């Protein structure tokens, strides 16, 4: 079933809202990371090792998942916009 441009636009808005909510959580995680990372760095031989230790924490794993999810939503929104543009062009017989 092909969605209408209105349905696609609504889906894009929903994705944008989800993306924004994930961004808000990412800010919270960055604050936690800023407070935690220095301690991890002191216990590590290098910054890279401290980063790996952070990524192994629950918050670090959540940060990674959020970043990947946000990127996925960005790609979906771009694809939907492209599809809406094609539908609009076809509607005016300009394609």
PyMOL Python script that loads the backbone (N, CA, C, O; Angstrom):
from pymol import cmd

cmd.read_pdbstr("""\
ATOM      1  N   UNK A   1       0.845  -1.190   0.000  1.00  0.00           N
ATOM      2  CA  UNK A   1       0.000   0.000   0.000  1.00  0.00           C
ATOM      3  C   UNK A   1       0.886   1.248   0.000  1.00  0.00           C
ATOM      4  O   UNK A   1       1.803   1.376   0.812  1.00  0.00           O
ATOM      5  N   UNK A   2       0.598   2.148  -0.913  1.00  0.00           N
ATOM      6  CA  UNK A   2       1.332   3.395  -0.999  1.00  0.00           C
ATOM      7  C   UNK A   2       0.702   4.416  -0.054  1.00  0.00           C
ATOM      8  O   UNK A   2      -0.517   4.579  -0.012  1.00  0.00           O
ATOM      9  N   UNK A   3       1.544   5.085   0.686  1.00  0.00           N
ATOM     10  CA  UNK A   3       1.054   6.106   1.609  1.00  0.00           C
ATOM     11  C   UNK A   3       0.876   7.412   0.860  1.00  0.00           C
ATOM     12  O   UNK A   3       1.558   7.682  -0.129  1.00  0.00           O
ATOM     13  N   UNK A   4      -0.054   8.217   1.351  1.00  0.00           N
ATOM     14  CA  UNK A   4      -0.274   9.529   0.766  1.00  0.00           C
ATOM     15  C   UNK A   4       0.820  10.481   1.263  1.00  0.00           C
ATOM     16  O   UNK A   4       1.472  10.210   2.272  1.00  0.00           O
ATOM     17  N   UNK A   5       1.016  11.591   0.555  1.00  0.00           N
ATOM     18  CA  UNK A   5       2.001  12.576   1.046  1.00  0.00           C
ATOM     19  C   UNK A   5       1.689  13.048   2.466  1.00  0.00           C
ATOM     20  O   UNK A   5       2.600  13.299   3.254  1.00  0.00           O
ATOM     21  N   UNK A   6       0.415  13.169   2.786  1.00  0.00           N
ATOM     22  CA  UNK A   6       0.033  13.591   4.143  1.00  0.00           C
ATOM     23  C   UNK A   6       0.476  12.545   5.177  1.00  0.00           C
ATOM     24  O   UNK A   6       1.009  12.895   6.230  1.00  0.00           O
ATOM     25  N   UNK A   7       0.254  11.272   4.871  1.00  0.00           N
ATOM     26  CA  UNK A   7       0.669  10.199   5.784  1.00  0.00           C
ATOM     27  C   UNK A   7       2.189  10.158   5.920  1.00  0.00           C
ATOM     28  O   UNK A   7       2.720   9.953   7.011  1.00  0.00           O
ATOM     29  N   UNK A   8       2.872  10.353   4.812  1.00  0.00           N
ATOM     30  CA  UNK A   8       4.334  10.374   4.838  1.00  0.00           C
ATOM     31  C   UNK A   8       4.845  11.560   5.656  1.00  0.00           C
ATOM     32  O   UNK A   8       5.810  11.436   6.410  1.00  0.00           O
ATOM     33  N   UNK A   9       4.192  12.700   5.500  1.00  0.00           N
ATOM     34  CA  UNK A   9       4.592  13.882   6.265  1.00  0.00           C
ATOM     35  C   UNK A   9       4.381  13.643   7.762  1.00  0.00           C
ATOM     36  O   UNK A   9       5.201  14.051   8.584  1.00  0.00           O
ATOM     37  N   UNK A  10       3.281  12.984   8.105  1.00  0.00           N
ATOM     38  CA  UNK A  10       3.021  12.678   9.519  1.00  0.00           C
ATOM     39  C   UNK A  10       4.074  11.716  10.061  1.00  0.00           C
ATOM     40  O   UNK A  10       4.554  11.873  11.184  1.00  0.00           O
ATOM     41  N   UNK A  11       4.426  10.719   9.252  1.00  0.00           N
ATOM     42  CA  UNK A  11       5.468   9.778   9.666  1.00  0.00           C
ATOM     43  C   UNK A  11       6.795  10.506   9.877  1.00  0.00           C
ATOM     44  O   UNK A  11       7.531  10.216  10.820  1.00  0.00           O
ATOM     45  N   UNK A  12       7.084  11.443   8.998  1.00  0.00           N
ATOM     46  CA  UNK A  12       8.320  12.229   9.122  1.00  0.00           C
ATOM     47  C   UNK A  12       8.308  13.085  10.393  1.00  0.00           C
ATOM     48  O   UNK A  12       9.326  13.212  11.073  1.00  0.00           O
ATOM     49  N   UNK A  13       7.159  13.663  10.702  1.00  0.00           N
ATOM     50  CA  UNK A  13       7.034  14.440  11.938  1.00  0.00           C
ATOM     51  C   UNK A  13       7.232  13.548  13.161  1.00  0.00           C
ATOM     52  O   UNK A  13       7.901  13.936  14.118  1.00  0.00           O
ATOM     53  N   UNK A  14       6.648  12.357  13.124  1.00  0.00           N
ATOM     54  CA  UNK A  14       6.807  11.418  14.243  1.00  0.00           C
ATOM     55  C   UNK A  14       8.275  11.049  14.436  1.00  0.00           C
ATOM     56  O   UNK A  14       8.766  11.002  15.564  1.00  0.00           O
ATOM     57  N   UNK A  15       8.969  10.788  13.336  1.00  0.00           N
ATOM     58  CA  UNK A  15      10.389  10.465  13.417  1.00  0.00           C
ATOM     59  C   UNK A  15      11.191  11.640  13.963  1.00  0.00           C
ATOM     60  O   UNK A  15      12.115  11.452  14.755  1.00  0.00           O
ATOM     61  N   UNK A  16      10.839  12.845  13.542  1.00  0.00           N
ATOM     62  CA  UNK A  16      11.541  14.042  14.026  1.00  0.00           C
ATOM     63  C   UNK A  16      11.333  14.209  15.529  1.00  0.00           C
ATOM     64  O   UNK A  16      12.258  14.585  16.249  1.00  0.00           O
ATOM     65  N   UNK A  17      10.115  13.929  16.001  1.00  0.00           N
ATOM     66  CA  UNK A  17       9.833  14.021  17.433  1.00  0.00           C
ATOM     67  C   UNK A  17      10.661  12.996  18.202  1.00  0.00           C
ATOM     68  O   UNK A  17      11.264  13.323  19.224  1.00  0.00           O
ATOM     69  N   UNK A  18      10.692  11.753  17.711  1.00  0.00           N
ATOM     70  CA  UNK A  18      11.479  10.695  18.350  1.00  0.00           C
ATOM     71  C   UNK A  18      12.963  11.074  18.365  1.00  0.00           C
ATOM     72  O   UNK A  18      13.658  10.866  19.359  1.00  0.00           O
ATOM     73  N   UNK A  19      13.428  11.626  17.260  1.00  0.00           N
ATOM     74  CA  UNK A  19      14.823  12.061  17.146  1.00  0.00           C
ATOM     75  C   UNK A  19      15.132  13.126  18.197  1.00  0.00           C
ATOM     76  O   UNK A  19      16.182  13.086  18.838  1.00  0.00           O
ATOM     77  N   UNK A  20      14.224  14.066  18.368  1.00  0.00           N
ATOM     78  CA  UNK A  20      14.419  15.136  19.344  1.00  0.00           C
ATOM     79  C   UNK A  20      14.456  14.583  20.765  1.00  0.00           C
ATOM     80  O   UNK A  20      15.282  15.008  21.573  1.00  0.00           O
ATOM     81  N   UNK A  21      13.573  13.642  21.076  1.00  0.00           N
ATOM     82  CA  UNK A  21      13.552  13.047  22.412  1.00  0.00           C
ATOM     83  C   UNK A  21      14.857  12.291  22.683  1.00  0.00           C
ATOM     84  O   UNK A  21      15.400  12.356  23.786  1.00  0.00           O
ATOM     85  N   UNK A  22      15.350  11.580  21.675  1.00  0.00           N
ATOM     86  CA  UNK A  22      16.623  10.884  21.827  1.00  0.00           C
ATOM     87  C   UNK A  22      17.755  11.883  22.045  1.00  0.00           C
ATOM     88  O   UNK A  22      18.672  11.633  22.826  1.00  0.00           O
ATOM     89  N   UNK A  23      17.683  13.013  21.351  1.00  0.00           N
ATOM     90  CA  UNK A  23      18.689  14.056  21.523  1.00  0.00           C
ATOM     91  C   UNK A  23      18.701  14.607  22.936  1.00  0.00           C
ATOM     92  O   UNK A  23      19.763  14.897  23.486  1.00  0.00           O
ATOM     93  N   UNK A  24      17.524  14.751  23.524  1.00  0.00           N
ATOM     94  CA  UNK A  24      17.441  15.232  24.906  1.00  0.00           C
ATOM     95  C   UNK A  24      18.098  14.241  25.860  1.00  0.00           C
ATOM     96  O   UNK A  24      18.815  14.634  26.779  1.00  0.00           O
ATOM     97  N   UNK A  25      17.849  12.962  25.635  1.00  0.00           N
ATOM     98  CA  UNK A  25      18.465  11.937  26.488  1.00  0.00           C
ATOM     99  C   UNK A  25      19.980  11.904  26.276  1.00  0.00           C
ATOM    100  O   UNK A  25      20.740  11.686  27.220  1.00  0.00           O
ATOM    101  N   UNK A  26      20.407  12.121  25.044  1.00  0.00           N
ATOM    102  CA  UNK A  26      21.830  12.133  24.743  1.00  0.00           C
ATOM    103  C   UNK A  26      22.538  13.254  25.494  1.00  0.00           C
ATOM    104  O   UNK A  26      23.670  13.080  25.944  1.00  0.00           O
ATOM    105  N   UNK A  27      21.887  14.387  25.632  1.00  0.00           N
ATOM    106  CA  UNK A  27      22.455  15.500  26.402  1.00  0.00           C
ATOM    107  C   UNK A  27      22.655  15.076  27.856  1.00  0.00           C
ATOM    108  O   UNK A  27      23.687  15.370  28.460  1.00  0.00           O
ATOM    109  N   UNK A  28      21.661  14.383  28.412  1.00  0.00           N
ATOM    110  CA  UNK A  28      21.780  13.909  29.792  1.00  0.00           C
ATOM    111  C   UNK A  28      22.953  12.943  29.937  1.00  0.00           C
ATOM    112  O   UNK A  28      23.712  13.008  30.904  1.00  0.00           O
ATOM    113  N   UNK A  29      23.088  12.049  28.964  1.00  0.00           N
ATOM    114  CA  UNK A  29      24.189  11.089  29.009  1.00  0.00           C
ATOM    115  C   UNK A  29      25.542  11.779  28.868  1.00  0.00           C
ATOM    116  O   UNK A  29      26.519  11.361  29.489  1.00  0.00           O
ATOM    117  N   UNK A  30      25.603  12.830  28.056  1.00  0.00           N
ATOM    118  CA  UNK A  30      26.862  13.579  27.898  1.00  0.00           C
ATOM    119  C   UNK A  30      27.252  14.247  29.215  1.00  0.00           C
ATOM    120  O   UNK A  30      28.435  14.337  29.542  1.00  0.00           O
ATOM    121  N   UNK A  31      26.253  14.715  29.972  1.00  0.00           N
ATOM    122  CA  UNK A  31      26.540  15.308  31.280  1.00  0.00           C
ATOM    123  C   UNK A  31      27.088  14.261  32.239  1.00  0.00           C
ATOM    124  O   UNK A  31      28.041  14.519  32.975  1.00  0.00           O
ATOM    125  N   UNK A  32      26.478  13.074  32.225  1.00  0.00           N
ATOM    126  CA  UNK A  32      26.965  11.981  33.067  1.00  0.00           C
ATOM    127  C   UNK A  32      28.373  11.598  32.641  1.00  0.00           C
ATOM    128  O   UNK A  32      29.243  11.367  33.482  1.00  0.00           O
ATOM    129  N   UNK A  33      28.593  11.533  31.346  1.00  0.00           N
ATOM    130  CA  UNK A  33      29.915  11.167  30.830  1.00  0.00           C
ATOM    131  C   UNK A  33      30.964  12.182  31.272  1.00  0.00           C
ATOM    132  O   UNK A  33      32.068  11.805  31.664  1.00  0.00           O
ATOM    133  N   UNK A  34      30.626  13.457  31.210  1.00  0.00           N
ATOM    134  CA  UNK A  34      31.577  14.501  31.602  1.00  0.00           C
ATOM    135  C   UNK A  34      31.985  14.347  33.070  1.00  0.00           C
ATOM    136  O   UNK A  34      33.137  14.591  33.429  1.00  0.00           O
ATOM    137  N   UNK A  35      31.041  13.943  33.908  1.00  0.00           N
ATOM    138  CA  UNK A  35      31.331  13.773  35.332  1.00  0.00           C
ATOM    139  C   UNK A  35      32.093  12.481  35.611  1.00  0.00           C
ATOM    140  O   UNK A  35      32.889  12.416  36.548  1.00  0.00           O
ATOM    141  N   UNK A  36      31.847  11.456  34.799  1.00  0.00           N
ATOM    142  CA  UNK A  36      32.427  10.136  35.026  1.00  0.00           C
ATOM    143  C   UNK A  36      33.760   9.949  34.315  1.00  0.00           C
ATOM    144  O   UNK A  36      34.642   9.256  34.824  1.00  0.00           O
ATOM    145  N   UNK A  37      33.912  10.550  33.165  1.00  0.00           N
ATOM    146  CA  UNK A  37      35.054  10.270  32.298  1.00  0.00           C
ATOM    147  C   UNK A  37      36.393  10.608  32.955  1.00  0.00           C
ATOM    148  O   UNK A  37      37.367   9.874  32.789  1.00  0.00           O
ATOM    149  N   UNK A  38      36.446  11.698  33.688  1.00  0.00           N
ATOM    150  CA  UNK A  38      37.707  12.092  34.321  1.00  0.00           C
ATOM    151  C   UNK A  38      38.197  11.015  35.275  1.00  0.00           C
ATOM    152  O   UNK A  38      39.391  10.716  35.313  1.00  0.00           O
ATOM    153  N   UNK A  39      37.290  10.431  36.043  1.00  0.00           N
ATOM    154  CA  UNK A  39      37.679   9.338  36.942  1.00  0.00           C
ATOM    155  C   UNK A  39      38.160   8.131  36.148  1.00  0.00           C
ATOM    156  O   UNK A  39      39.135   7.479  36.524  1.00  0.00           O
ATOM    157  N   UNK A  40      37.475   7.839  35.055  1.00  0.00           N
ATOM    158  CA  UNK A  40      37.893   6.726  34.204  1.00  0.00           C
ATOM    159  C   UNK A  40      39.281   6.992  33.618  1.00  0.00           C
ATOM    160  O   UNK A  40      40.100   6.080  33.500  1.00  0.00           O
ATOM    161  N   UNK A  41      39.534   8.242  33.257  1.00  0.00           N
ATOM    162  CA  UNK A  41      40.814   8.607  32.660  1.00  0.00           C
ATOM    163  C   UNK A  41      41.951   8.438  33.660  1.00  0.00           C
ATOM    164  O   UNK A  41      43.042   7.991  33.303  1.00  0.00           O
ATOM    165  N   UNK A  42      41.690   8.795  34.906  1.00  0.00           N
ATOM    166  CA  UNK A  42      42.722   8.662  35.943  1.00  0.00           C
ATOM    167  C   UNK A  42      43.079   7.200  36.191  1.00  0.00           C
ATOM    168  O   UNK A  42      44.209   6.887  36.567  1.00  0.00           O
ATOM    169  N   UNK A  43      42.115   6.308  35.980  1.00  0.00           N
ATOM    170  CA  UNK A  43      42.335   4.873  36.196  1.00  0.00           C
ATOM    171  C   UNK A  43      42.904   4.188  34.949  1.00  0.00           C
ATOM    172  O   UNK A  43      43.212   2.997  34.980  1.00  0.00           O
ATOM    173  N   UNK A  44      43.042   4.932  33.869  1.00  0.00           N
ATOM    174  CA  UNK A  44      43.448   4.339  32.596  1.00  0.00           C
ATOM    175  C   UNK A  44      44.819   4.851  32.167  1.00  0.00           C
ATOM    176  O   UNK A  44      45.296   5.881  32.642  1.00  0.00           O
ATOM    177  N   UNK A  45      45.435   4.109  31.262  1.00  0.00           N
ATOM    178  CA  UNK A  45      46.735   4.509  30.737  1.00  0.00           C
ATOM    179  C   UNK A  45      46.608   5.517  29.599  1.00  0.00           C
ATOM    180  O   UNK A  45      47.552   6.249  29.301  1.00  0.00           O
ATOM    181  N   UNK A  46      45.420   5.550  28.956  1.00  0.00           N
ATOM    182  CA  UNK A  46      45.231   6.468  27.835  1.00  0.00           C
ATOM    183  C   UNK A  46      43.777   6.907  27.763  1.00  0.00           C
ATOM    184  O   UNK A  46      42.897   6.330  28.400  1.00  0.00           O
ATOM    185  N   UNK A  47      43.553   7.953  26.964  1.00  0.00           N
ATOM    186  CA  UNK A  47      42.190   8.432  26.755  1.00  0.00           C
ATOM    187  C   UNK A  47      41.359   7.382  26.018  1.00  0.00           C
ATOM    188  O   UNK A  47      40.169   7.223  26.291  1.00  0.00           O
ATOM    189  N   UNK A  48      41.980   6.676  25.096  1.00  0.00           N
ATOM    190  CA  UNK A  48      41.272   5.638  24.349  1.00  0.00           C
ATOM    191  C   UNK A  48      40.791   4.523  25.287  1.00  0.00           C
ATOM    192  O   UNK A  48      39.683   4.007  25.142  1.00  0.00           O
ATOM    193  N   UNK A  49      41.629   4.171  26.230  1.00  0.00           N
ATOM    194  CA  UNK A  49      41.234   3.143  27.206  1.00  0.00           C
ATOM    195  C   UNK A  49      40.078   3.644  28.064  1.00  0.00           C
ATOM    196  O   UNK A  49      39.155   2.888  28.370  1.00  0.00           O
ATOM    197  N   UNK A  50      40.125   4.907  28.450  1.00  0.00           N
ATOM    198  CA  UNK A  50      39.028   5.494  29.229  1.00  0.00           C
ATOM    199  C   UNK A  50      37.743   5.494  28.412  1.00  0.00           C
ATOM    200  O   UNK A  50      36.667   5.221  28.943  1.00  0.00           O
ATOM    201  N   UNK A  51      37.853   5.798  27.118  1.00  0.00           N
ATOM    202  CA  UNK A  51      36.679   5.759  26.245  1.00  0.00           C
ATOM    203  C   UNK A  51      36.088   4.354  26.186  1.00  0.00           C
ATOM    204  O   UNK A  51      34.870   4.191  26.258  1.00  0.00           O
ATOM    205  N   UNK A  52      36.926   3.360  26.059  1.00  0.00           N
ATOM    206  CA  UNK A  52      36.447   1.969  26.017  1.00  0.00           C
ATOM    207  C   UNK A  52      35.766   1.583  27.328  1.00  0.00           C
ATOM    208  O   UNK A  52      34.754   0.883  27.327  1.00  0.00           O
ATOM    209  N   UNK A  53      36.323   2.040  28.439  1.00  0.00           N
ATOM    210  CA  UNK A  53      35.700   1.765  29.744  1.00  0.00           C
ATOM    211  C   UNK A  53      34.322   2.429  29.816  1.00  0.00           C
ATOM    212  O   UNK A  53      33.361   1.832  30.301  1.00  0.00           O
ATOM    213  N   UNK A  54      34.239   3.675  29.326  1.00  0.00           N
ATOM    214  CA  UNK A  54      32.947   4.372  29.314  1.00  0.00           C
ATOM    215  C   UNK A  54      31.939   3.603  28.460  1.00  0.00           C
ATOM    216  O   UNK A  54      30.794   3.405  28.866  1.00  0.00           O
ATOM    217  N   UNK A  55      32.372   3.175  27.284  1.00  0.00           N
ATOM    218  CA  UNK A  55      31.476   2.467  26.369  1.00  0.00           C
ATOM    219  C   UNK A  55      30.998   1.141  26.937  1.00  0.00           C
ATOM    220  O   UNK A  55      29.989   0.606  26.478  1.00  0.00           O
ATOM    221  N   UNK A  56      31.699   0.603  27.925  1.00  0.00           N
ATOM    222  CA  UNK A  56      31.299  -0.655  28.553  1.00  0.00           C
ATOM    223  C   UNK A  56      30.280  -0.448  29.679  1.00  0.00           C
ATOM    224  O   UNK A  56      29.684  -1.414  30.158  1.00  0.00           O
ATOM    225  N   UNK A  57      30.075   0.808  30.104  1.00  0.00           N
ATOM    226  CA  UNK A  57      29.084   1.073  31.145  1.00  0.00           C
ATOM    227  C   UNK A  57      27.682   1.062  30.536  1.00  0.00           C
ATOM    228  O   UNK A  57      27.521   1.151  29.319  1.00  0.00           O
ATOM    229  N   UNK A  58      26.677   0.952  31.397  1.00  0.00           N
ATOM    230  CA  UNK A  58      25.296   0.973  30.912  1.00  0.00           C
ATOM    231  C   UNK A  58      24.993   2.278  30.177  1.00  0.00           C
ATOM    232  O   UNK A  58      24.340   2.277  29.133  1.00  0.00           O
ATOM    233  N   UNK A  59      25.477   3.392  30.736  1.00  0.00           N
ATOM    234  CA  UNK A  59      25.247   4.688  30.098  1.00  0.00           C
ATOM    235  C   UNK A  59      25.984   4.788  28.767  1.00  0.00           C
ATOM    236  O   UNK A  59      25.463   5.352  27.805  1.00  0.00           O
ATOM    237  N   UNK A  60      27.184   4.246  28.714  1.00  0.00           N
ATOM    238  CA  UNK A  60      27.956   4.260  27.474  1.00  0.00           C
ATOM    239  C   UNK A  60      27.279   3.453  26.376  1.00  0.00           C
ATOM    240  O   UNK A  60      27.235   3.870  25.219  1.00  0.00           O
ATOM    241  N   UNK A  61      26.754   2.297  26.751  1.00  0.00           N
ATOM    242  CA  UNK A  61      26.020   1.469  25.788  1.00  0.00           C
ATOM    243  C   UNK A  61      24.777   2.200  25.305  1.00  0.00           C
ATOM    244  O   UNK A  61      24.465   2.188  24.114  1.00  0.00           O
ATOM    245  N   UNK A  62      24.070   2.836  26.233  1.00  0.00           N
ATOM    246  CA  UNK A  62      22.875   3.596  25.850  1.00  0.00           C
ATOM    247  C   UNK A  62      23.240   4.740  24.904  1.00  0.00           C
ATOM    248  O   UNK A  62      22.521   5.002  23.940  1.00  0.00           O
ATOM    249  N   UNK A  63      24.354   5.420  25.176  1.00  0.00           N
ATOM    250  CA  UNK A  63      24.810   6.501  24.313  1.00  0.00           C
ATOM    251  C   UNK A  63      25.043   6.000  22.886  1.00  0.00           C
ATOM    252  O   UNK A  63      24.627   6.642  21.921  1.00  0.00           O
ATOM    253  N   UNK A  64      25.705   4.858  22.760  1.00  0.00           N
ATOM    254  CA  UNK A  64      25.973   4.281  21.443  1.00  0.00           C
ATOM    255  C   UNK A  64      24.669   3.946  20.729  1.00  0.00           C
ATOM    256  O   UNK A  64      24.502   4.257  19.550  1.00  0.00           O
ATOM    257  N   UNK A  65      23.746   3.309  21.449  1.00  0.00           N
ATOM    258  CA  UNK A  65      22.458   2.939  20.851  1.00  0.00           C
ATOM    259  C   UNK A  65      21.679   4.167  20.390  1.00  0.00           C
ATOM    260  O   UNK A  65      21.071   4.166  19.319  1.00  0.00           O
ATOM    261  N   UNK A  66      21.704   5.205  21.206  1.00  0.00           N
ATOM    262  CA  UNK A  66      20.980   6.434  20.854  1.00  0.00           C
ATOM    263  C   UNK A  66      21.582   7.063  19.604  1.00  0.00           C
ATOM    264  O   UNK A  66      20.852   7.479  18.705  1.00  0.00           O
ATOM    265  N   UNK A  67      22.892   7.133  19.542  1.00  0.00           N
ATOM    266  CA  UNK A  67      23.540   7.721  18.361  1.00  0.00           C
ATOM    267  C   UNK A  67      23.172   6.955  17.095  1.00  0.00           C
ATOM    268  O   UNK A  67      22.882   7.561  16.064  1.00  0.00           O
ATOM    269  N   UNK A  68      23.184   5.634  17.169  1.00  0.00           N
ATOM    270  CA  UNK A  68      22.832   4.816  16.005  1.00  0.00           C
ATOM    271  C   UNK A  68      21.361   4.978  15.641  1.00  0.00           C
ATOM    272  O   UNK A  68      21.010   5.059  14.464  1.00  0.00           O
ATOM    273  N   UNK A  69      20.508   5.025  16.654  1.00  0.00           N
ATOM    274  CA  UNK A  69      19.079   5.202  16.407  1.00  0.00           C
ATOM    275  C   UNK A  69      18.791   6.567  15.789  1.00  0.00           C
ATOM    276  O   UNK A  69      17.962   6.684  14.886  1.00  0.00           O
ATOM    277  N   UNK A  70      19.476   7.593  16.276  1.00  0.00           N
ATOM    278  CA  UNK A  70      19.282   8.933  15.722  1.00  0.00           C
ATOM    279  C   UNK A  70      19.709   8.979  14.260  1.00  0.00           C
ATOM    280  O   UNK A  70      19.032   9.585  13.431  1.00  0.00           O
ATOM    281  N   UNK A  71      20.823   8.343  13.947  1.00  0.00           N
ATOM    282  CA  UNK A  71      21.296   8.321  12.558  1.00  0.00           C
ATOM    283  C   UNK A  71      20.295   7.590  11.668  1.00  0.00           C
ATOM    284  O   UNK A  71      20.023   8.020  10.547  1.00  0.00           O
ATOM    285  N   UNK A  72      19.755   6.498  12.165  1.00  0.00           N
ATOM    286  CA  UNK A  72      18.757   5.740  11.414  1.00  0.00           C
ATOM    287  C   UNK A  72      17.527   6.600  11.144  1.00  0.00           C
ATOM    288  O   UNK A  72      17.005   6.604  10.029  1.00  0.00           O
ATOM    289  N   UNK A  73      17.069   7.315  12.139  1.00  0.00           N
ATOM    290  CA  UNK A  73      15.895   8.174  11.972  1.00  0.00           C
ATOM    291  C   UNK A  73      16.187   9.300  10.973  1.00  0.00           C
ATOM    292  O   UNK A  73      15.319   9.661  10.178  1.00  0.00           O
ATOM    293  N   UNK A  74      17.403   9.856  11.010  1.00  0.00           N
ATOM    294  CA  UNK A  74      17.781  10.895  10.051  1.00  0.00           C
ATOM    295  C   UNK A  74      17.698  10.361   8.622  1.00  0.00           C
ATOM    296  O   UNK A  74      17.185  11.037   7.729  1.00  0.00           O
ATOM    297  N   UNK A  75      18.199   9.160   8.413  1.00  0.00           N
ATOM    298  CA  UNK A  75      18.158   8.567   7.070  1.00  0.00           C
ATOM    299  C   UNK A  75      16.722   8.291   6.625  1.00  0.00           C
ATOM    300  O   UNK A  75      16.374   8.507   5.464  1.00  0.00           O
ATOM    301  N   UNK A  76      15.892   7.812   7.553  1.00  0.00           N
ATOM    302  CA  UNK A  76      14.483   7.564   7.222  1.00  0.00           C
ATOM    303  C   UNK A  76      13.773   8.865   6.863  1.00  0.00           C
ATOM    304  O   UNK A  76      12.997   8.908   5.908  1.00  0.00           O
ATOM    305  N   UNK A  77      14.037   9.934   7.631  1.00  0.00           N
ATOM    306  CA  UNK A  77      13.403  11.222   7.336  1.00  0.00           C
ATOM    307  C   UNK A  77      13.830  11.746   5.972  1.00  0.00           C
ATOM    308  O   UNK A  77      13.016  12.302   5.235  1.00  0.00           O
ATOM    309  N   UNK A  78      15.093  11.571   5.637  1.00  0.00           N
ATOM    310  CA  UNK A  78      15.587  12.001   4.330  1.00  0.00           C
ATOM    311  C   UNK A  78      14.919  11.212   3.214  1.00  0.00           C
ATOM    312  O   UNK A  78      14.530  11.781   2.194  1.00  0.00           O
ATOM    313  N   UNK A  79      14.787   9.905   3.403  1.00  0.00           N
ATOM    314  CA  UNK A  79      14.145   9.069   2.387  1.00  0.00           C
ATOM    315  C   UNK A  79      12.678   9.450   2.207  1.00  0.00           C
ATOM    316  O   UNK A  79      12.177   9.506   1.085  1.00  0.00           O
ATOM    317  N   UNK A  80      12.004   9.708   3.308  1.00  0.00           N
ATOM    318  CA  UNK A  80      10.588  10.110   3.218  1.00  0.00           C
ATOM    319  C   UNK A  80      10.463  11.439   2.491  1.00  0.00           C
ATOM    320  O   UNK A  80       9.570  11.609   1.661  1.00  0.00           O
ATOM    321  N   UNK A  81      11.356  12.390   2.793  1.00  0.00           N
ATOM    322  CA  UNK A  81      11.307  13.686   2.109  1.00  0.00           C
ATOM    323  C   UNK A  81      11.502  13.502   0.607  1.00  0.00           C
ATOM    324  O   UNK A  81      10.798  14.114  -0.196  1.00  0.00           O
ATOM    325  N   UNK A  82      12.453  12.662   0.237  1.00  0.00           N
ATOM    326  CA  UNK A  82      12.694  12.397  -1.181  1.00  0.00           C
ATOM    327  C   UNK A  82      11.448  11.803  -1.826  1.00  0.00           C
ATOM    328  O   UNK A  82      11.070  12.201  -2.928  1.00  0.00           O
ATOM    329  N   UNK A  83      10.813  10.859  -1.150  1.00  0.00           N
ATOM    330  CA  UNK A  83       9.613  10.223  -1.689  1.00  0.00           C
ATOM    331  C   UNK A  83       8.469  11.230  -1.828  1.00  0.00           C
ATOM    332  O   UNK A  83       7.746  11.213  -2.825  1.00  0.00           O
ATOM    333  N   UNK A  84       8.304  12.092  -0.847  1.00  0.00           N
ATOM    334  CA  UNK A  84       7.269  13.136  -0.930  1.00  0.00           C
ATOM    335  C   UNK A  84       7.545  14.047  -2.117  1.00  0.00           C
ATOM    336  O   UNK A  84       6.625  14.409  -2.851  1.00  0.00           O
ATOM    337  N   UNK A  85       8.805  14.419  -2.311  1.00  0.00           N
ATOM    338  CA  UNK A  85       9.167  15.268  -3.453  1.00  0.00           C
ATOM    339  C   UNK A  85       8.834  14.586  -4.777  1.00  0.00           C
ATOM    340  O   UNK A  85       8.329  15.229  -5.697  1.00  0.00           O
ATOM    341  N   UNK A  86       9.116  13.285  -4.878  1.00  0.00           N
ATOM    342  CA  UNK A  86       8.803  12.538  -6.097  1.00  0.00           C
ATOM    343  C   UNK A  86       7.289  12.506  -6.322  1.00  0.00           C
ATOM    344  O   UNK A  86       6.821  12.722  -7.440  1.00  0.00           O
ATOM    345  N   UNK A  87       6.531  12.237  -5.268  1.00  0.00           N
ATOM    346  CA  UNK A  87       5.064  12.201  -5.395  1.00  0.00           C
ATOM    347  C   UNK A  87       4.521  13.566  -5.834  1.00  0.00           C
ATOM    348  O   UNK A  87       3.619  13.644  -6.668  1.00  0.00           O
ATOM    349  N   UNK A  88       5.074  14.627  -5.267  1.00  0.00           N
ATOM    350  CA  UNK A  88       4.629  15.963  -5.649  1.00  0.00           C
ATOM    351  C   UNK A  88       4.969  16.264  -7.108  1.00  0.00           C
ATOM    352  O   UNK A  88       4.156  16.840  -7.832  1.00  0.00           O
ATOM    353  N   UNK A  89       6.142  15.885  -7.528  1.00  0.00           N
ATOM    354  CA  UNK A  89       6.547  16.095  -8.917  1.00  0.00           C
ATOM    355  C   UNK A  89       5.660  15.290  -9.862  1.00  0.00           C
ATOM    356  O   UNK A  89       5.231  15.793 -10.901  1.00  0.00           O
ATOM    357  N   UNK A  90       5.390  14.040  -9.497  1.00  0.00           N
ATOM    358  CA  UNK A  90       4.517  13.198 -10.321  1.00  0.00           C
ATOM    359  C   UNK A  90       3.106  13.773 -10.405  1.00  0.00           C
ATOM    360  O   UNK A  90       2.447  13.673 -11.440  1.00  0.00           O
ATOM    361  N   UNK A  91       2.655  14.368  -9.318  1.00  0.00           N
ATOM    362  CA  UNK A  91       1.302  14.923  -9.287  1.00  0.00           C
ATOM    363  C   UNK A  91       1.153  16.073 -10.290  1.00  0.00           C
ATOM    364  O   UNK A  91       0.055  16.334 -10.782  1.00  0.00           O
ATOM    365  N   UNK A  92       2.237  16.743 -10.582  1.00  0.00           N
ATOM    366  CA  UNK A  92       2.214  17.841 -11.559  1.00  0.00           C
ATOM    367  C   UNK A  92       2.727  17.392 -12.923  1.00  0.00           C
ATOM    368  O   UNK A  92       3.000  18.220 -13.791  1.00  0.00           O
ATOM    369  N   UNK A  93       2.858  16.069 -13.112  1.00  0.00           N
ATOM    370  CA  UNK A  93       3.327  15.485 -14.365  1.00  0.00           C
ATOM    371  C   UNK A  93       4.644  16.114 -14.830  1.00  0.00           C
ATOM    372  O   UNK A  93       4.831  16.394 -16.014  1.00  0.00           O
ATOM    373  N   UNK A  94       5.531  16.326 -13.892  1.00  0.00           N
ATOM    374  CA  UNK A  94       6.821  16.932 -14.224  1.00  0.00           C
ATOM    375  C   UNK A  94       7.952  15.935 -14.071  1.00  0.00           C
ATOM    376  O   UNK A  94       9.122  16.314 -14.129  1.00  0.00           O
ATOM    377  N   UNK A  95       7.628  14.685 -13.878  1.00  0.00           N
ATOM    378  CA  UNK A  95       8.681  13.698 -13.626  1.00  0.00           C
ATOM    379  C   UNK A  95       8.923  12.866 -14.845  1.00  0.00           C
ATOM    380  O   UNK A  95       9.776  11.978 -14.828  1.00  0.00           O
TER     381      UNK A  95
END
""", "prot")
cmd.dss("prot")
cmd.show_as("cartoon", "prot")
cmd.util.cbc("prot")
cmd.orient("prot")
